[in-house]
Amino acid sequence: MAVLRNNAAVLPTLEKQSFFFLRHGETDWNREERAQGQVDIPLNARGLMQAEDAALAFEGIEIGSIVSSPLSRAYVTAEAVARVTGAPLYRLDGLMECSWGEWEGKIKEAWYSGWKTGELTPKGGESYPDFQARAIAGFNEALTYQRPVLVVGHGGLFGTLRGPCGLDPSYAVPNATPLRMIPPAGDGDAWQFETLSLKSSPGAEPEKMVALW
């Protein structure tokens, strides 16, 4: 278990409730480092295998509800977990990836950092502050479902939790990595996360986490 920290205080906007998070498996656009946004890019062959491997990590773990982005790369990943756990599965539009408008399909270049700082907004897309507000509201809505809740979504969606969870800006969750999110015990403390172990095969282990501090 690792503590997620940055120099900012933990914001009170995210409900302080334990939950699970799973990013979808790999797509071809992930591999090409293209901005997918709300374009409905399907899982590739590796992503489908990752989804099945990640689902096995939840075997024997109580899941009350699986709440997923409706985009197929997330929903198909969520379906794999539903088959293993038997938990009911729901779609929630608030968990969709950011709409990057005219930038969707483009390689993430200098515009991405400008978007993250709020300096740039794509034509026809969401600004980072608007996306963060919408995403956190989506997480909070998901957490009203039967507990324990598993949220299945996107890398950008998880990235909006960096501030509220005290997560270092350099952290990004890899594809198909199942996490248990644990709220802080007291005010000002950072959230914690636990990476669930994959059970299928040594080759199915999640990619190494990037630096947390």
Secondary structure, DSSP 4 states (H G I P E B T S, - for coil): -EE---SSPPPTTS----EEEEE---BHHHHTTB--TTS-PPB-HHHHHHHHHHHHTTTTS--SEEEE-SSHHHHHHHHHHHHHH---EEE-GGGSPP--GGGTTSB--HHHHHHHTTS---TTS--HHHHHHHHHHHHHHHTTSSSSEEEEE-HHHHHTTHHHHT--TT--PPTT-EEEEE--SSTTPPPEEEEPPP-S-GGGPPPPPPP--
